Amino acid sequence: MSIRSLRTPRLLRASLPWLVLGLGLAAATSPAWRPLAFGVSPSLDALLALRCAPAG
């Protein structure tokens, strides 16, 4: 085995928590950036409003 082949699993194991943290952060903040990413231009009130289904 070469040193390079041993380095890849170690690098993957070290970067996996950061990858999970980044994906969680992107998912948690998606209500704020999703309208901007897909071309909708909401007002400031719409950005600050909580987007929840009305209680029925």
Summary of the structure (lengths in Angstrom):
residues: 56
radius of gyration: 19.4
end to end distance: 62.5
largest distance: 62.5
contacts: 80
relative contact order: 0.07
helix: 70%
strand: 0%
